[in-house]
Amino acid sequence: MKKFYLIANKGKQNTRRALKRIEEYLTLKGASCLVSESEEMEEGRRAGNGFKYTDPAGIPGDTDCVITLGGDGTLIQAARDLAGLNIPMLGINLGTLGYLTQGSDGEIPELLDALLEDRYVLERRLMLEGRMEGRDGTRFRDVALNELVVTRKDSMKVTKLSISVNGRFFSSYTANGVILSTPTGSTAYNLSAGGPISAPNCRIMILTPICSHTLNLRSIVLCGDDTVRIEIVDGEDGEQAAVFDGDTAVDMSRGDVIEISRSAVETTLVKLNDISFMDNLRRKMAGI
């Protein structure tokens, strides 16, 4: 790899120092890099322009790798904005806990050397696509790397949802909502809600209820090629929302439907070390 594009979370401590170190190091090694000038944009930008934080039109077509500086959230935002470009992505962690990032700012020279010397493997991660159709004719479509959540805006209230899989009715949920998670997102909100952890290379989806009022409903592991249909059965207009990766949200009302399936695009992540998923999981869960 010789050509890089940098995306940084300006709200993280030491971001500017880390950016300068990377630019200077890559230049010294004869590589090239561009730094994204995009700042966080107003809510709803994605719906009108296809991106929210990073404009994909500003990334040169011959870019070998996108490097994100921040945490898992920064990498996920970039993956959604750049979905379909098929550019490998590497995350450098400037925060606390990072399942997706490959190292910290203190390891920048080692990380960059591995990229420059082609000492890495590429992992393709499944993404989800959600297509919402409102009873008033409104439509919304977006993708998620971690999860798509259908929930009540007021966390102290429950909602009633009708769930179908591949056109067949599965169950009605009375709960705070449901999570449709990818294997990548299994260690995020899905885990906090009591869902199972999946190895990231699996081709599955995980359906997990949030604070279900029905005792016999637990997480369900679905095939990656399944299509899940969620209908809002009860609640006042605009009281529910479909939330993509905890970032982009679209209001939903009684009678609205969202269909969720595997996206045609995937995210390609750069893996630099020989640490297995299980070893990494053990270290993260132990806080090492």
Steps between C-alpha positions, in 0.01 A plus 500: 500500500627845407200733482294579807198709598462610864171555681524636854257557784593855596328458837751243624797606710836507319336471156698783341828369639427152367407640157828690483701192597333290231543761227868552585573128524330409173672787318837388640434149367414628152126441529221752444198590710207737497308613807123528492379856544143392584358614830194346663202606293148587599253222585333359192786571258528130412142480373554776247862453393586137569754578773511670836860550611737419213429586138603195291545726197804652670691171519734432205413187304851356541491511882645180646374539856281724716636557850260620769609669823260483791325185613258238376237769440729696268577187300131405477403849380766486231393150395143617449595816313741313273289187451548364149845650437670172601799679654664313792468681832721505808399654832745652750349530846520834683228405748456224757346172384528411132399167349550612139812713527842339454718703735549823693677825421806371685537228236476723193846423352448124532150518350613710206802278432272198477286678242796626298662156498173318416503301825125470546190302409162634390174408671165555330221593743130456428282812504123534532264704285177637641212615277222686681158561344258725681125470467505861376725401209831614647803284424845478656799277432837472673769250599651393832823326594411422862125491540160637412268566794123556495403657832280741690645847539381504862703226665248470784228377264458180302388449143336210321674368191404231251799305366505293180794311349509429126132584466385273783370633831741425786376674815361812662729681741388725784827662598702820498606398151704247305858489373606349166876455539780395269782279631712817520235664719448196722743648756318836506135576588405137434738384774370761746145375435597141579557378145768249397847585372588386148833463324525792252544282189164325543221574253210532742264753656398508866150607606497610865205654689561796730340450844233266367179457704468143371715262702540232231644734236878493471758587233462320168791433264390534138663422169682788336278465193174534695272803474342629820183710486410710804162675523401752766174361640429742784597852605436860411637657182871573513555329837725231347820522299730281293860578598800406283820437698384730779541797268241556228136470608173510308164548673248217481130486588230238535461312173850584374721214385873449470664212315854406598731273301864449416638795305653452157803695625743393770769669708860386456711532814878471521626251758865543594571263787475126552272531802190283450148626552470295819828637641396854415158444657655363818733799529225754439254337740768483769589865443860417415 
